[in-house]
């Protein structure tokens, strides 16, 4: 069995119709016998809207809070895509950085991945599940 990681950017998950199309693509890959890991970006325009909101609050918005704010768009997309997959009969769930976890450094707004703990994701896949992971997210060793 082939394991595939498929990444869908903001345009691909830009609206509800496109999210349903992503679900159809994932279902096709799954039915072809692949183990699938889905990674998603925020919906079109969401990140730009969040940037504007941060600028309305402060011209010097804290970098760690900025990352929390901007990554919330990916969290929304991951839940919506998982919901669309469930709706068409697939076993799926959204995963956030701390649930995996994806360990990063503390270089906020430009963090590098140091490690990805894959055990729970792999167990989920081996039980027929499709994890939908929010992109642009990580957690530092300090829990931030």
Secondary structure, DSSP 4 states (H G I P E B T S, - for coil): --EEEEEE-TTTTSSHHHHHHHHHHHHHHHHTT-EEEEEE-PPTTHHHHHHHHHHHH-TT--HHHHHHHHHHHHHHHHHHHHHHHHHTT--EEEE-HHHHTEEE-S-TTS--EEEE--HHHHHHHHTT-EEEEESS--EETT--
